[in-house]
Amino acid sequence: MSRSSADARVADVIVVGAGPAGAGTAYHLANAGLDVLLLEKSSFPRDKICGDGLTPRAVKQLIAMGFDLDAPGWQKNRGLRILGAGHRIELPWPDLASFPPYGMVRARMDLDEILAKHAEKAGARLHERTNVTGPVFDERTGQVVGVTAKPVDDRGRKVGDEVTYRAPVVVACDGVSAKLALSLGIERRDNRPMAVAARAYYKTPMHDDPWMESHLELWDGRPHQSNQLPGYGWIFPCGDGTANIGLGILDSSAHFRSFNPKDAMRRWLANTPEELGFRDENLVGDIRSAALPMGFNRKPHYRRGVLLVGDAGGMVNPFNGEGIDYALEAGHVAADTIVQALARPAGPSREHVLSGYAAAMDQAYGGYFTLGRWFAAAIGNPTFMRNATKYGLPRPALMRFTLKLMANLTDPRDGDAHDRIINALSRLAPTA
């Protein structure tokens, strides 16, 4: 039975943004039987600047959503190869009860569309080219009860009249811009780390290498000189003839404000072995850059009927810059919270349940992200980073511990000594 145009703009939940955070949230909501509107300002397929790496945390969520990760297009990897201070070490992903022992790589051009269509198949109503412009407030209660949006073309130009969509709960998954959060007065916290990263795709014979690579030192290709560049790099094989290559720098670095990530990328890659192909003639597309909002840089994660998920809530791991896994996990928690909340009548009882989402985020990641913020501040010191690289990389046991810490991969119960130490540190660290 077809809906009237007015009915089509009313739902149980509105999810703004169809990246991993929004698509994951919408999938779980629709799978629970709720009527979900998923509003996306672009149209698929569309690119997002990202490393494309999926740690075992993200893989676990994809498995739970029913994806066949043995299907074509998913590039499995064994773990992380780390290079620095003349050392090279390969660290397999840990074999845990809580997470699978492998990671994946899939370009965001594919991944985001796959996730959004998966949510649509579960029952979510996906509206592409729908640019949300702001919240709609209930004049009596001050709660957000919907959003306004304008239809746009592929270039983001308005092509129709503004439309109002209504729902008792809104989930903001609108990325680093966080427009909905800003409209509610939820400002970015300046005492949280921020990073800038550049990323590009290159045709390379190492496209099917079974390891993701992390470069702790970047050296430029100037002849007769050995200049170390600020920042840290990665090479993530995509399995399709290309690799995702990028570098980033934290705002704790003294070079942050003067850093040109695109220039640094070319200078670093010019110093890599020529047979790997990381030269301009093998560049696919452009070198693009973006900001990474880390360590819960926007809180609270719930206010007046709106839940923040993913980059909108600063849910990027300060240890490694990974955000997809936390977006998918938080989206699952947000959906479970909303399902329970909408089973109660509107008013204080429902509000009490929705408010529990912010507390759940703090409990899940608050202490761990605090550790990550401390780590981000420490590695901004070149002396600390140089010594950590020089003396840490030759010690395999220490590096296995570091991999678990930086990727947040532990078993909460029955884990080994490393797990118990990391879990204890996360519990003891403040969550503010």
C-alpha positions, 0 to 999 in steps of 0.5 A, spaced: 500 500 500 503 506 497 504 512 502 501 519 501 506 524 500 505 527 507 505 520 510 512 518 507 515 524 511 513 521 518 517 515 521 519 512 528 526 514 527 530 519 522 537 518 521 541 523 518 547 521 514 548 514 510 555 513 512 557 507 516 554 510 522 547 512 519 547 506 515 549 501 521 544 505 525 538 504 520 539 497 519 539 495 526 532 499 527 529 497 521 531 490 523 527 491 529 521 493 526 521 500 526 519 505 521 526 509 519 527 514 514 535 514 512 537 521 509 543 522 505 545 529 502 549 525 496 547 520 492 551 513 491 556 511 489 560 516 493 567 517 496 569 519 503 576 520 505 578 514 509 584 509 510 578 504 508 581 499 513 577 495 517 579 492 524 577 486 527 572 490 531 569 493 525 569 486 522 565 483 528 559 488 526 559 486 519 559 479 520 553 480 525 549 484 520 550 478 515 555 480 510 559 474 507 566 477 507 568 471 503 565 474 497 569 478 492 571 485 493 572 484 501 580 484 502 582 480 508 588 481 512 592 478 517 594 484 521 599 490 521 606 490 519 610 496 522 616 500 519 620 505 523 627 506 526 630 501 521 625 495 524 620 492 520 615 487 524 609 483 522 603 483 528 598 478 527 591 480 529 590 477 536 586 471 536 580 472 541 574 470 543 571 477 542 573 478 535 575 475 529 582 474 528 582 478 521 581 485 518 579 487 512 579 493 507 574 495 502 574 502 499 568 507 502 566 508 495 563 501 495 562 500 503 558 506 504 553 504 498 553 496 500 551 498 508 546 503 505 543 498 501 543 493 506 539 498 511 534 499 505 533 491 504 532 491 512 526 496 511 529 503 512 527 508 507 533 511 504 532 518 501 538 520 497 540 527 495 536 530 501 540 535 505 538 536 512 538 543 514 536 543 521 532 540 526 524 541 528 522 543 535 516 541 539 514 548 541 511 546 548 517 541 550 523 544 546 524 536 544 527 535 537 521 532 533 524 532 526 528 535 521 528 540 515 531 538 508 532 540 501 532 536 495 539 537 491 542 535 485 549 531 485 553 538 486 549 540 492 545 545 489 537 546 491 532 543 486 526 543 490 522 546 496 524 545 503 521 539 506 519 537 513 520 530 516 517 528 522 519 523 528 520 522 535 527 521 535 533 523 530 540 520 530 545 525 527 550 521 523 552 527 519 559 527 520 565 531 522 561 537 520 556 535 526 551 540 523 545 538 528 549 537 534 551 545 533 544 547 532 543 544 539 549 548 542 553 541 542 560 545 541 567 541 539 571 540 545 578 544 544 581 539 549 580 533 544 585 531 539 584 532 532 588 530 526 588 531 519 589 526 514 591 525 506 589 519 502 590 517 495 589 510 491 595 508 487 596 502 482 601 497 485 603 490 485 602 490 493 595 490 492 594 483 495 599 484 500 596 480 506 598 485 511 596 492 512 602 497 513 604 502 518 609 507 517 612 510 524 617 515 520 616 518 513 622 520 509 622 525 503 625 524 497 630 529 496 636 527 493 643 527 497 638 529 504 635 525 509 629 529 511 624 526 516 617 529 515 612 530 520 606 525 521 605 517 520 603 513 514 599 507 512 599 503 506 592 498 506 592 493 500 585 493 497 586 487 493 583 490 486 590 492 483 590 498 488 592 500 495 589 506 499 595 510 501 595 516 506 598 519 512 596 524 518 598 528 523 595 530 530 594 537 532 599 535 538 605 536 533 608 542 533 608 542 525 600 541 525 599 548 523 604 549 517 603 541 515 601 540 508 599 533 507 598 533 500 605 535 499 608 531 504 604 525 501 608 526 494 615 527 498 614 521 502 612 516 496 618 519 492 622 516 497 619 509 497 621 503 492 620 505 485 617 498 483 612 499 488 609 504 483 607 509 488 608 515 483 604 520 480 603 516 473 600 510 478 595 515 482 588 513 481 584 520 482 586 525 486 590 526 493 584 528 498 585 530 505 580 531 511 579 532 518 579 526 524 575 528 530 577 524 535 576 522 543 569 524 544 570 531 541 563 533 541 559 531 548 554 530 550 552 524 545 544 525 547 540 531 547 533 533 546 531 527 542 537 527 538 543 521 539 550 523 536 553 517 532 560 516 529 564 522 527 558 527 529 560 525 536 567 525 535 568 517 535 574 516 532 580 512 536 585 517 538 590 511 538 590 509 531 585 514 527 580 508 526 572 510 526 568 505 522 568 500 528 566 505 533 561 508 528 558 501 527 558 499 534 555 506 537 549 505 531 548 498 534 547 501 541 543 507 539 538 502 535 537 498 541 536 504 546 531 507 541 527 500 540 527 500 548 525 508 548 519 507 543 516 502 547 515 507 552 510 512 552 512 519 550 515 523 556 520 522 562 520 515 562 522 515 554 527 520 556 530 516 561 531 511 556 534 515 551 539 519 556 542 512 557 545 512 550 550 517 553 552 513 559 553 507 555 558 511 550 562 513 556 562 506 559 564 503 553 569 508 550 570 513 555 576 511 559 579 508 553 579 514 549 582 518 555 588 513 554 588 515 547 588 522 548 594 522 553 597 517 548 596 522 542 599 528 546 605 524 548 607 522 541 606 529 539 613 530 542 618 528 537 623 525 542 618 521 545 616 518 539 623 517 536 625 513 543 618 509 543 620 507 535 627 505 536 626 501 543 619 499 542 619 496 535 625 490 537 621 487 542 615 483 539 612 482 546 611 489 547 609 490 540 603 485 541 601 489 547 601 495 543 597 492 538 592 490 542 592 497 546 592 501 540 586 497 536 582 496 542 582 488 542 581 485 548 577 479 551 573 482 557 573 476 561 578 470 561 583 474 557 591 474 558 595 478 562 595 484 556 588 484 556 587 484 563 592 490 564 589 494 558 582 493 561 584 495 568 587 502 565 581 503 561 576 502 567 581 507 571 581 512 566 576 518 567 571 518 562 570 526 562 
